[in-house]
Structures are given as structure tokens and as C-alpha cells.
Amino acid sequence: MTTKKTLFLCGSPRRKRSASLCTAKYLARFLDYDYEFVDVTKAKLSTDPGEAEPAFLKIVERMQMADAVVWTFGAWVLFVPVQMQYLLDKLFAQGYDFRRKIAAAVMTSARAHDDFILDRVRFVSEQLGFGYAGDVSAVGNPFFGYVDDEEVTEDSCRVLAGQLNRALADGYVPSKHYPVVERRYLSPTYRGPGFAVDDPPAPKTSDKTILVLTGNRLSEDSANAAVTESIHRYSRNRVEVIELQDRRVGPCVGCYLCDFHGDGVCVLKDEYEAIKQRLHQVDGVIYVGTCASGMVDCHLKAFLDRCWGIAHRPSLGGKYGFVVATGGGPLEAEAAWYLRGVLNKTGTRCIAALTQSAADAPVFAATVRRTIEDLDRALDEKWQIADRFGTRGVTWTFRDLVATSGMVLRADYRFHKEHRMFDARSPGGVNALMRLLFKSKRLEQRLIATRQAQIAKARGERLAAYLRHGRLGKGEEISG
Ligand SMILES: Cc1cc2nc3c(=O)[nH]c(=O)nc-3n(C[C@H](O)[C@H](O)[C@H](O)COP(=O)(O)O)c2cc1C
């Protein structure tokens, strides 16, 4: 009907099975303007933020031609899936600006920190120049798309579609919530400054091992190199460093099999499992992340995404560590908060979350040193630290969700039994049923198909009821 367009940028590695895509497709039916879906994962963007490969330029072209962009993704360790971050990294590093366009988001999640994630998405959208129209946040399920509160989700989709329709009709662009932050702090190519590390080294009198994980190659990141050098020099323990950029740790594909395997084993065959093993063997763990796209560098983010299988067990209990965020100026506090949360979730006690930019170099250097000394002490004295940052205490963790939402259909029977997950309360007594039915693959497939059919029918009925007074949008799908 008009030339205005909405572009759904789909970042879920689960691609066609994505719950967020399923939700966005529902929303799209109410758009009055044409829309297209672009699969960001399929583009296989490189991790090099400076590279403008054809697949990237094609996405940029779609974005430039669109009037509204809808980030469509599953929550992926408190941010977007790393494949979507590759896109953001390039947009920030290469200086793109989408002023006068609208952004919105459709996210599905397990309801862990939805607000934080969507707020980050709003923030990065605004820093890219977009006016942010709003978002839909729904609980996603690997088999059934959006689940729980289905009426609310569907109505939220219709409301957001209506807002987009009205904004596109009269050229309205919402005002920004966040002041503009210097672009360099968002760009992954900007690194924090190094600092002098020249006091005499501490004697290696302790027999423990500390593992430092840093995303960027240290030879290209002065700040992280100085932090790492401090740890080497001032810790009384052995220190090992892994530079993830130089290791083969690919993005999580969202198969959830780690959740259903004992020990959270990942099915992807790269270096992740070996690094995970090492994490279990050492005594201390330190994450050193560089800020990028409003979060941390994509190498560390990719690794943390892959840790999903151990994020809920938590199998790294009894260890201590700390986190450092560099190269992000005012954005370091959020990044450090993020890293601390993720470290704590695996069971490691995080004794500090450091940021570089708010302090003068000597003060920061002294703080890093003091924190390393504290980590040595924590390891020796086994500090007791209350789990005040963790979220394991409440019942939303994914493993609990798995146990309570019927996703046990695919789970590892022995693991679940051992962890008494069938004892969790579940809607309609599904877990009691599972105890009996679990092992049969055929039955499992049939149950999923039956449930899918029920859900599709109920969705159809709700839509028919809505259409008695409402209407579908006039837009059409124009995906290439
Ligand atoms: C690696 C990984 C990380 C996840 N991180 C979060 C998270 O931080 N918060 C949350 O609520 N759900 C999280 N989830 C659950 C997914 O967001 C949820 O299943 C979502 O519906 C997936 O959407 P999709 O099918 O479109 O990818 C995570 C799932 C995976 C596999």
C-alpha cells in the first residue's frame, strides 16, 4: 500500500524454531505496512567489527531501507545472542546511524532479567540513532513458541503493532530516554589504556591456580594486558590466562541439550569443553571483559553464552573470583554488573567487580592489586560470602523452568531423577506423568505433537474471537 517497511532482524540461532520469531510473526499480522524477516544468524557475520563483508552490507541496506526495525531474539545470557552482537559491533565500529527511524523489540526469554535486557536493547538502539517505540517480552518454549500468558503476549503484540502503525502513518519518532554516549565507548575497537605494573612481584608461595579469561587478544588490548600482568605479578598463586579470541569457541546454537545432559556437556565440538574442564579444575576465576555494544566483547560473550549448561547447576561452587570491565567509560559499570552476575551464577563467589574508567590510572592499578591480594586471601581463608547477587535462590532458573513447564519431555531422565526435578510442582501434574512416560522417544514425540496441536487450536480460537471486533493489518510479508 505504501513504501514504508518494517524489518524484523532475527537473531536467534534457533532460526526457524525460534520462539521469538514465532512471536514476531504473530505481531507482523497486525502491521499495516509491509514487513520482512531477515535472519541475522544465517548471515554468518564475522567477529571482526571492522569487516564490511557482503552479508553485513546486505543487512545494513535492509535496515536503511526500512522505516522501523524490530530486534527479534531470545534472551541470551542477559543480552542478545552473540550472532546479533556481531551485527551491533559492526554497526558501532563502522559508525552507522539510523536517525529518524524507529526501533522496537520482540524478545522471548525464561523471564530472567527481561527488564535489564530490554533496557540494554533500548539503550543500544538509541545510541544507533533510533527512537525506541517499545517491546514485547514473552516466555518462550523450544517447541511451542511463546507460552504462558498467551493472551497477554498476543495483546502486547497487537498493541506494539498498533503503535508502529500509527508512528509510521504520521512519521512520529519517539524521544530518547538515554543521553548520547561517546561512540568510541560502544565500539569494540576502542580499548582502555594500559597502566604501569612495575612493583616487585609477590613470591609464589601458594599452590592454587587462578584462571584468567579475557575476550580480546592481550597484544591488542593494553588495559586487559595490564590487568592480566598485575594478576601474574601480584598473586601468590599460579596464574593461567586464556585469550578467547585465539581459541575456537563458537556461538551457542540454542539446542538446550546442555540442559538435558549430566554435567551440562555441550554438543558443539570445539575448544569450549576443554576450557570448561579447566574452569572446574582451578581454584580462582577472573573474567576480564572489554566493553562493546553496551555489553562485553563478543569473544567473552560467546564463551559465557556457551556456559549456559553450567550456569544453573552451579558446578563451580567453592571457587572465588572477580571481574573487570575495561574500555567502556560510563558503560563499564553495567558490563561489570553483568560479568559479576554471570560469574556468581556458576557458583563462583565474586569478591569484586572492577571498572577502569572512573578512577585515575594509579588508583585503578592499586585497586586491581588489592583485589588480587584479596582473592589470594579468600582462597586461603575460604571466605564466606552471602549469595546476595545470585538468583539461584529463587525458582525461575532455567532448570526449574524445565522441570515445571513440561520441557522435561526431552530431558535426561537420570539427571532429573537424581536432582529430584520430577518432584517440582508442575501444572496439571505433568511431572508425575513424566516419571512414568519419560523414557519412550515415540511417546515423547507424540506428546509434543499433541501439545502443539492444542496450542495452535487455542491460538486460532483466540484470533477468531479477536477478529470479531478487531482486524488484521494491511501489510504483507515481503521477505526475499
Ligand atoms: C545460551 C542461552 C542463554 C539464555 N539466557 C537467558 C537469559 O539471560 N534470560 C532468560 O530469561 N532466558 C534466557 N535463555 C532462555 C531463552 O531466552 C528462551 O528459551 C527464549 O525463548 C529463546 O528464544 P528463541 O527460541 O527465539 O531463541 C537462554 C537460553 C540459552 C540457550
The ligand as a MOL file (V3000), in Angstrom:
LIG
                    3D

  0  0  0     0  0            999 V3000
M  V30 BEGIN CTAB
M  V30 COUNTS 31 33 0 0 0
M  V30 BEGIN ATOM
M  V30 1 C 22.5420 -19.7350 25.9450 0
M  V30 2 C 21.2070 -19.3180 26.4390 0
M  V30 3 C 21.1080 -18.2110 27.2480 0
M  V30 4 C 19.8690 -17.7910 27.7240 0
M  V30 5 N 19.8320 -16.6970 28.5320 0
M  V30 6 C 18.6620 -16.2950 29.0500 0
M  V30 7 C 18.5800 -15.1610 29.8870 0
M  V30 8 O 19.5720 -14.4880 30.1730 0
M  V30 9 N 17.3890 -14.8080 30.3770 0
M  V30 10 C 16.2610 -15.5300 30.1030 0
M  V30 11 O 15.2080 -15.1800 30.6080 0
M  V30 12 N 16.2850 -16.5910 29.2830 0
M  V30 13 C 17.4570 -16.9940 28.7490 0
M  V30 14 N 17.5060 -18.0830 27.9140 0
M  V30 15 C 16.2530 -18.7410 27.5320 0
M  V30 16 C 15.8270 -18.2400 26.1610 0
M  V30 17 O 15.8710 -16.8350 26.0740 0
M  V30 18 C 14.4020 -18.6570 25.8220 0
M  V30 19 O 14.3390 -20.0410 25.7310 0
M  V30 20 C 13.9040 -17.9900 24.5440 0
M  V30 21 O 12.5590 -18.2910 24.3860 0
M  V30 22 C 14.6480 -18.4290 23.3080 0
M  V30 23 O 14.1210 -17.7310 22.1910 0
M  V30 24 P 14.4280 -18.1770 20.7180 0
M  V30 25 O 13.7830 -19.5290 20.5230 0
M  V30 26 O 13.8300 -17.1310 19.8430 0
M  V30 27 O 15.8970 -18.2570 20.5840 0
M  V30 28 C 18.7060 -18.5110 27.4010 0
M  V30 29 C 18.8080 -19.6430 26.5750 0
M  V30 30 C 20.0360 -20.0450 26.0920 0
M  V30 31 C 20.1300 -21.2580 25.2270 0
M  V30 END ATOM
M  V30 BEGIN BOND
M  V30 1 1 1 2
M  V30 2 1 2 3
M  V30 3 2 2 30
M  V30 4 2 3 4
M  V30 5 1 4 5
M  V30 6 1 4 28
M  V30 7 2 5 6
M  V30 8 1 6 7
M  V30 9 1 6 13
M  V30 10 2 7 8
M  V30 11 1 7 9
M  V30 12 1 9 10
M  V30 13 2 10 11
M  V30 14 1 10 12
M  V30 15 2 12 13
M  V30 16 1 13 14
M  V30 17 1 14 15
M  V30 18 1 14 28
M  V30 19 1 15 16
M  V30 20 1 16 17
M  V30 21 1 16 18
M  V30 22 1 18 19
M  V30 23 1 18 20
M  V30 24 1 20 21
M  V30 25 1 20 22
M  V30 26 1 22 23
M  V30 27 1 23 24
M  V30 28 2 24 25
M  V30 29 1 24 26
M  V30 30 1 24 27
M  V30 31 2 28 29
M  V30 32 1 29 30
M  V30 33 1 30 31
M  V30 END BOND
M  V30 END CTAB
M  END
